[in-house]
Amino acid sequence: MTTADSPQRADGWTAAVRQRLGLGRLLPLGGPGDGTWIAERAAAAVLRDAATGSGAVLGKLRIGPVDPDTAPAPATDGPTVVPAPPSAYPAGQLRIEAEFSAMTDQPLPAAAEDLRAVLLDTARERLGMVVTEVDLRVTELLDTAPEPAAAATPSEVRAARTDGVAATAAAAVPGVVALTGVLGSPVHTGEDHVRVEVATAGNHRALDVALAVRTAVTAAVEGHPPVGVLITAVVAPV
C-alpha cells in the first residue's frame, strides 16, 4: 500500500516537480490572441542547435520578457480569452540573454552580430517568438576552433495517451510528435476552455503547429471552446 507519506509517493512527487522546473519559463508564442506558449527549455534547445557552426560557442542562455517586471499571465491572455498555463508569461516582446566564446581571428563586433542575427532569425522563423532584443556577453576568447559538437540527440519526450476527441484531434495535426503531460494531463479541460500540451517536430514552425492544434481541437470539442496550446519540447528530425 502506498500512503501519502510513503517513499514511493514522495519519489513520484519529487520527479514531477523536477520535470516541471526543468521546463524553465513558459514563454508566449506569437502575439495577443494566439493563445500559445512554449517552454524555455524547448526554445533554448532550438536556438543552440541553430548557433552551431556560427563560429561562436554558446554558454548560458535565458529567454524572458523585455520588461523584467512583467508578471506571469493573469487569468486570460488576449481577446480570445484563453487562460494561460500556470506561471506562464503573457504575450509580449521577449529578450534573449546569452554568453558566448568567440574566436580571436574575428572582430568581436562582427562575431556578436552574426550570432545575434542567427538567434533572432531562428526565434522568429523556426519558433514564432516575438524576440526584439538579444543581449550578448563574451566570456572567453578562443585561439583555436572548438572541437565539433557531438550530434544533438533528439529531445526526450514522454508521450501521453491520446484519449478523447481533443487529444485525438491534436495528435493528428501535422508537426505534432506527441502529446505530453508535464503539467498534468495532456488535455486540461476548464469550465470555459481547453489547454493541450504537445511536443512538435523541429522541421515545422512551432507557432504554426500550435495554431493548427488550436483550430483542430476547437472544431472537435463540443461547444467549440477557446483552446490554448503549450509546447513542452521541439524534437529534432531523426
Secondary structure, 3 states (H helix, E strand, C coil): CCCCCCHHHHHHHHHHHHHHHHCCCEEEECCCCCCEEEEHHHHHHHHHHHHCCCCCEEEEEEEEECCCCCCCCCCCECCCCECCCCCCCCCCCEEEEEEEEEECCCCHHHHHHHHHHHHHHHHHHHHCCCEEEEEEEEEEEECCCCCCCCCCCCCCCCECCCCCHHHHHHHCCCCEEEEECCCCCCEEECCCCEEEEEEEECCCCHHHHHHHHHHHHHHHCCCCCCEEEEEEEEECCC
